[in-house]
């Protein structure tokens, strides 16, 4: 929820900007088409999809997220990454079994 909240305190009015959540987005920066999931924390929402190189998948209005890349929809092993404060990340190198490289590794 974006907007301003009006609070009255001792006859005074204060305006406070309230920001609950923003979109969490993951981008496929590899040369392979991969299956991605975004799971929001703490809301428990989930978004999935196949991403070609340079495509992006987003989940709107979340506070935090876990991004995971898989070789296929039925793969058990993937590469998870907890989103940072900006809720965006880009997968740079995909190797199954949590041996991937994300753009946020250098931040």
C-alpha positions as CSV (number, residue, x, y, z in Angstrom):
1,X,0.0,0.0,0.0
2,X,1.5,3.3,-1.1
3,X,0.1,6.6,0.1
4,X,0.0,9.0,2.9
5,X,-1.4,8.3,6.4
6,X,-2.8,11.2,8.4
7,X,-2.1,11.0,12.1
8,X,-3.6,13.4,14.6
9,X,-1.6,13.8,17.8
10,X,-2.4,16.6,20.3
11,X,-4.3,18.6,17.7
12,X,-1.4,18.4,15.2
13,X,-1.6,16.6,11.8
14,X,1.4,14.6,10.5
15,X,1.7,13.2,7.0
16,X,3.7,10.0,6.8
17,X,4.6,8.1,3.7
18,X,3.7,4.4,4.1
19,X,5.3,1.9,1.8
20,X,4.4,-1.7,2.5
21,X,5.9,-3.5,-0.5
22,X,7.4,-3.3,-4.0
23,X,7.8,-5.8,-6.8
24,X,10.5,-8.5,-6.5
25,X,12.0,-9.2,-9.9
26,X,14.5,-11.8,-11.1
27,X,16.2,-11.7,-14.5
28,X,17.8,-14.5,-16.5
29,X,21.3,-13.3,-17.4
30,X,22.5,-16.7,-18.7
31,X,22.5,-17.9,-22.3
32,X,20.0,-20.8,-21.4
33,X,16.3,-20.8,-21.0
34,X,15.6,-21.7,-17.3
35,X,12.6,-22.2,-15.0
36,X,12.4,-19.6,-12.2
37,X,10.3,-19.3,-9.1
38,X,9.8,-16.3,-6.8
39,X,8.4,-16.9,-3.3
40,X,7.5,-13.9,-1.2
41,X,8.4,-13.6,2.5
42,X,6.3,-13.4,4.7
43,X,3.3,-13.2,2.4
44,X,3.7,-16.7,1.0
45,X,2.9,-15.8,-2.6
46,X,4.5,-17.7,-5.5
47,X,5.2,-16.8,-9.2
48,X,6.8,-19.2,-11.7
49,X,7.8,-19.2,-15.3
50,X,10.3,-20.1,-18.0
51,X,12.6,-17.3,-18.8
52,X,14.7,-16.9,-22.0
53,X,18.0,-15.0,-21.7
54,X,17.5,-11.4,-20.6
55,X,13.8,-12.0,-19.7
56,X,12.4,-10.9,-16.3
57,X,9.9,-12.4,-13.9
58,X,8.2,-10.2,-11.2
59,X,6.0,-10.6,-8.2
60,X,4.3,-7.4,-7.2
61,X,3.8,-5.9,-3.8
62,X,6.1,-8.0,-1.6
63,X,8.4,-7.2,1.3
64,X,11.0,-9.8,0.5
65,X,11.5,-12.8,-1.7
66,X,13.5,-15.9,-2.5
67,X,14.5,-16.4,-6.2
68,X,15.3,-19.9,-7.4
69,X,16.5,-21.1,-10.9
70,X,16.0,-24.6,-12.1
71,X,17.0,-26.6,-15.2
72,X,13.3,-27.7,-15.6
73,X,9.9,-27.6,-13.9
74,X,10.5,-31.0,-12.3
75,X,14.1,-30.4,-11.1
76,X,14.6,-30.9,-7.4
77,X,18.0,-29.2,-7.3
78,X,18.0,-25.5,-8.0
79,X,19.9,-22.3,-7.2
80,X,18.1,-20.2,-4.5
81,X,18.9,-16.7,-3.6
82,X,17.4,-14.4,-1.0
83,X,16.6,-11.0,-2.4
84,X,18.4,-8.0,-1.1
85,X,16.9,-4.7,0.0
86,X,16.1,-3.7,-3.6
87,X,14.2,-7.0,-4.2
88,X,15.9,-7.5,-7.6
89,X,18.6,-9.9,-8.8
90,X,20.0,-11.3,-12.0
91,X,21.3,-14.9,-12.5
92,X,24.7,-14.7,-14.2
93,X,25.8,-18.4,-14.2
94,X,23.6,-21.5,-13.8
95,X,25.1,-24.7,-12.5
96,X,22.6,-27.1,-10.8
97,X,22.9,-27.9,-7.1
98,X,23.3,-24.4,-5.7
99,X,26.5,-23.6,-7.6
100,X,25.2,-20.5,-9.4
101,X,26.4,-16.9,-9.5
102,X,24.0,-14.0,-9.0
103,X,24.7,-10.4,-9.7
104,X,24.1,-9.6,-6.0
105,X,27.2,-11.7,-5.0
106,X,29.3,-8.7,-5.9
107,X,27.3,-6.2,-3.8
